[in-house]
Amino acid sequence: MAGSGLIIVDKPGDWTSHDVVAKMRRIAGTRRVGHAGTLDPMATGVLVIGVEKATRLLGHLALTEKVYEATIRLGVSTNTDDAEGEVTATASAAGVTAAEIHKGIAALTGEIMQVPPQVSAIKVNGQRAYKRARAGEEVALPARPVTVRSFEVLDIRPGHDVVDVDAVVTCSSGTYIRALARDLGAALGVGGHLTRLRRTRVGPYDLSLARSIEQLAEECVILPIGEAVAAAFPSRDVTAEEARVIGHGGRLPAAGLGQGPIGVFGPDGELLALVEEQGGVAKPLAVFVS
């Protein structure tokens, strides 16, 4: 059985995130496997898998910044806002200029309000939105604040009545890249959808650390839990007495390390816990010692 840590998978296309988890359970030899941040089946790239105790990190890692490479097709709309859906409308994008595309992208950069795709995993009255949408129901999802830190155009490729835009997007958790494609197309009056999506980074974990399913089947490379936390969050070293307190779920005085999770390490370098500082104290989010 594998030890506790993270496995950085380069997810193949046409696999769901759940498919990857199921495969990694067999490879790692444990049922205690989860993932941070779902990728749609058509998407490829970085999927962070937690094994054993590291599954407790996943909810915190899912909230970190992400980077995507994407291709947006202007001139065609689909009911899923990506290439897996059915075409719902077409309009010639032949007259759309590069200047208009850059202006539309600028309006979608920064702190914006985004309406998630109807076909998404967001729950509406206890049921996933995609289940309601696929049952023919019109799903009204409220706009949510997201942050698009950068939206960089790599190439603009005109075709017959369509224009393909290659871009790199750096964004906050909860941002839907296919919603950006939809909204860019809507702003330009021709519609749009996502034809390619590759996630290149989740927090500090990028494609340089990622392994394919085939590579992992040959050698299951696990980033130890302590290294994983040190790479993703600020770290705090504590004394033996403080380690005893935190190991029992107790609180420590805040160390002024700011908001968000902080990794706490004992005198021997062992990861003890994730804490957050609030009201002058550091309280445990997850404790990793028994």
MARTIFI-563551 format. One record per residue (C-alpha): residue in one letter; residue number from 1; x, y, z. Coordinates in steps of 0.5 Angstrom, whole numbers. Example, Ala and Ser with C-alpha at 12.3 -4.5 7.8 and 13.67 -1.06 7.14 Angstrom:
PT  aa    i      X      Y      Z
PT   A    1     25     -9     16
PT   S    2     27     -2     14
This chain:
PT  aa    i      X      Y      Z
PT   M    1      0      0      0
PT   A    2      2      7     -2
PT   G    3      4     12      4
PT   S    4      1     19      5
PT   G    5      2     24      0
PT   L    6      0     27     -7
PT   I    7      0     24    -14
PT   I    8      0     29    -20
PT   V    9     -3     26    -25
PT   D   10     -3     28    -33
PT   K   11    -11     27    -34
PT   P   12    -12     24    -41
PT   G   13    -18     26    -45
PT   D   14    -25     23    -45
PT   W   15    -23     20    -37
PT   T   16    -27     23    -32
PT   S   17    -24     25    -25
PT   H   18    -27     20    -22
PT   D   19    -25     15    -27
PT   V   20    -18     17    -25
PT   V   21    -19     16    -18
PT   A   22    -22      9    -19
PT   K   23    -15      7    -23
PT   M   24    -11     11    -18
PT   R   25    -14      6    -12
PT   R   26    -12      0    -16
PT   I   27     -5      3    -17
PT   A   28     -4      6    -10
PT   G   29     -7      0     -7
PT   T   30    -12      3     -2
PT   R   31    -19      6     -2
PT   R   32    -17     12      1
PT   V   33    -16     16     -5
PT   G   34    -19     23     -7
PT   H   35    -18     29    -12
PT   A   36    -17     36    -12
PT   G   37    -21     40    -17
PT   T   38    -25     37    -22
PT   L   39    -23     37    -29
PT   D   40    -29     36    -35
PT   P   41    -28     29    -39
PT   M   42    -25     33    -45
PT   A   43    -20     37    -41
PT   T   44    -13     34    -40
PT   G   45     -7     36    -35
PT   V   46     -6     37    -28
PT   L   47    -10     33    -23
PT   V   48     -8     33    -16
PT   I   49    -10     26    -13
PT   G   50     -9     25     -5
PT   V   51     -7     19     -2
PT   E   52     -9     16      5
PT   K   53     -8     22     10
PT   A   54     -7     27      4
PT   T   55    -14     27      2
PT   R   56    -15     32      8
PT   L   57    -11     37      4
PT   L   58    -15     36     -2
PT   G   59    -21     41      0
PT   H   60    -15     46      1
PT   L   61    -11     45     -5
PT   A   62    -18     46     -9
PT   L   63    -18     53     -7
PT   T   64    -11     55    -10
PT   E   65    -10     59    -16
PT   K   66    -10     55    -23
PT   V   67     -7     56    -30
PT   Y   68    -10     53    -36
PT   E   69     -9     53    -44
PT   A   70    -15     53    -48
PT   T   71    -18     54    -55
PT   I   72    -24     58    -56
PT   R   73    -28     57    -62
PT   L   74    -32     64    -64
PT   G   75    -38     63    -69
PT   V   76    -41     57    -66
PT   S   77    -45     56    -59
PT   T   78    -47     49    -55
PT   N   79    -51     47    -50
PT   T   80    -45     45    -45
PT   D   81    -41     51    -47
PT   D   82    -36     46    -50
PT   A   83    -35     41    -56
PT   E   84    -38     36    -52
PT   G   85    -45     39    -53
PT   E   86    -50     40    -58
PT   V   87    -50     46    -63
PT   T   88    -55     51    -61
PT   A   89    -53     57    -65
PT   T   90    -48     59    -71
PT   A   91    -47     66    -73
PT   S   92    -41     68    -78
PT   A   93    -35     70    -74
PT   A   94    -31     72    -81
PT   G   95    -32     80    -79
PT   V   96    -29     79    -72
PT   T   97    -23     83    -71
PT   A   98    -17     82    -67
PT   A   99    -18     88    -64
PT   E  100    -25     86    -62
PT   I  101    -23     80    -59
PT   H  102    -18     83    -55
PT   K  103    -23     88    -52
PT   G  104    -28     83    -50
PT   I  105    -22     79    -47
PT   A  106    -20     85    -43
PT   A  107    -27     86    -40
PT   L  108    -27     78    -38
PT   T  109    -20     80    -34
PT   G  110    -20     82    -27
PT   E  111    -25     81    -21
PT   I  112    -32     79    -25
PT   M  113    -39     76    -24
PT   Q  114    -39     69    -28
PT   V  115    -45     65    -29
PT   P  116    -43     58    -29
PT   P  117    -45     53    -35
PT   Q  118    -52     50    -34
PT   V  119    -48     43    -35
PT   S  120    -44     44    -29
PT   A  121    -43     40    -22
PT   I  122    -46     46    -18
PT   K  123    -52     43    -14
PT   V  124    -59     46    -15
PT   N  125    -64     44     -9
PT   G  126    -60     38     -8
PT   Q  127    -59     36    -15
PT   R  128    -53     37    -19
PT   A  129    -54     42    -25
PT   Y  130    -52     38    -30
PT   K  131    -57     32    -28
PT   R  132    -63     38    -29
PT   A  133    -60     40    -35
PT   R  134    -60     34    -39
PT   A  135    -67     32    -36
PT   G  136    -69     38    -41
PT   E  137    -70     43    -35
PT   E  138    -68     50    -36
PT   V  139    -63     51    -30
PT   A  140    -62     58    -28
PT   L  141    -55     59    -24
PT   P  142    -54     65    -20
PT   A  143    -47     69    -22
PT   R  144    -41     68    -18
PT   P  145    -35     73    -16
PT   V  146    -29     70    -19
PT   T  147    -22     73    -21
PT   V  148    -19     72    -28
PT   R  149    -12     74    -26
PT   S  150     -9     74    -33
PT   F  151    -12     72    -40
PT   E  152     -7     72    -45
PT   V  153     -8     71    -53
PT   L  154     -3     66    -56
PT   D  155     -6     66    -63
PT   I  156    -12     68    -67
PT   R  157    -14     63    -73
PT   P  158    -19     65    -77
PT   G  159    -23     59    -81
PT   H  160    -29     59    -85
PT   D  161    -34     63    -81
PT   V  162    -31     61    -75
PT   V  163    -25     64    -71
PT   D  164    -21     60    -66
PT   V  165    -17     63    -60
PT   D  166    -11     60    -57
PT   A  167    -10     63    -50
PT   V  168     -7     62    -43
PT   V  169    -12     63    -37
PT   T  170    -10     64    -30
PT   C  171    -15     64    -25
PT   S  172    -18     63    -18
PT   S  173    -22     57    -16
PT   G  174    -29     56    -19
PT   T  175    -28     60    -25
PT   Y  176    -31     56    -31
PT   I  177    -26     57    -37
PT   R  178    -32     55    -42
PT   A  179    -36     60    -39
PT   L  180    -31     65    -41
PT   A  181    -31     62    -48
PT   R  182    -39     63    -48
PT   D  183    -39     70    -45
PT   L  184    -33     72    -50
PT   G  185    -37     70    -56
PT   A  186    -44     73    -53
PT   A  187    -40     80    -52
PT   L  188    -38     79    -60
PT   G  189    -45     77    -62
PT   V  190    -43     71    -65
PT   G  191    -43     66    -60
PT   G  192    -37     61    -57
PT   H  193    -35     55    -54
PT   L  194    -29     51    -52
PT   T  195    -26     46    -56
PT   R  196    -19     45    -52
PT   L  197    -17     45    -45
PT   R  198    -11     43    -41
PT   R  199    -10     45    -34
PT   T  200     -2     46    -33
PT   R  201     -2     48    -26
PT   V  202     -6     47    -19
PT   G  203     -3     52    -14
PT   P  204      5     50    -14
PT   Y  205      4     43    -18
PT   D  206      5     44    -25
PT   L  207      6     39    -31
PT   S  208     13     38    -30
PT   L  209     11     34    -24
PT   A  210      5     30    -27
PT   R  211      6     23    -30
PT   S  212      1     20    -34
PT   I  213     -3     14    -32
PT   E  214      1      9    -36
PT   Q  215      8     12    -32
PT   L  216      4     11    -26
PT   A  217      2      4    -27
PT   E  218     10      3    -28
PT   E  219     12      7    -22
PT   C  220      7     10    -17
PT   V  221     11     17    -16
PT   I  222      8     20     -9
PT   L  223     10     27     -7
PT   P  224     11     26      1
PT   I  225      5     30      5
PT   G  226     10     34      8
PT   E  227     13     36      2
PT   A  228      7     37     -1
PT   V  229      4     42      4
PT   A  230     11     46      4
PT   A  231     10     47     -3
PT   A  232      3     49     -3
PT   F  233      3     53      4
PT   P  234      7     58      9
PT   S  235     10     53     14
PT   R  236     11     54     21
PT   D  237     16     50     26
PT   V  238     14     49     33
PT   T  239     17     46     39
PT   A  240     16     39     42
PT   E  241     11     42     47
PT   E  242      7     46     42
PT   A  243      8     40     38
PT   R  244      4     36     43
PT   V  245     -1     41     44
PT   I  246     -3     41     36
PT   G  247     -2     34     36
PT   H  248     -8     34     41
PT   G  249    -12     39     37
PT   G  250    -10     44     41
PT   R  251     -9     52     39
PT   L  252     -3     56     39
PT   P  253     -1     63     39
PT   A  254     -2     66     32
PT   A  255      5     67     29
PT   G  256      3     73     24
PT   L  257      3     68     18
PT   G  258     -3     71     15
PT   Q  259    -10     68     12
PT   G  260    -10     61      9
PT   P  261     -8     55     11
PT   I  262     -1     54     15
PT   G  263      3     48     15
PT   V  264      6     46     22
PT   F  265     12     42     23
PT   G  266     15     39     29
PT   P  267     22     39     31
PT   D  268     24     33     27
PT   G  269     21     36     21
PT   E  270     15     32     21
PT   L  271      8     35     19
PT   L  272      3     36     24
PT   A  273     -2     40     22
PT   L  274     -5     45     18
PT   V  275     -8     51     22
PT   E  276    -11     58     20
PT   E  277    -10     64     24
PT   Q  278    -16     68     27
PT   G  279    -17     72     33
PT   G  280    -10     72     35
PT   V  281    -10     64     35
PT   A  282     -8     58     30
PT   K  283    -13     53     30
PT   P  284    -12     46     27
PT   L  285    -16     45     20
PT   A  286    -13     38     20
PT   V  287     -9     34     24
PT   F  288     -4     29     21
PT   V  289     -1     26     27
PT   S  290     -5     20     31
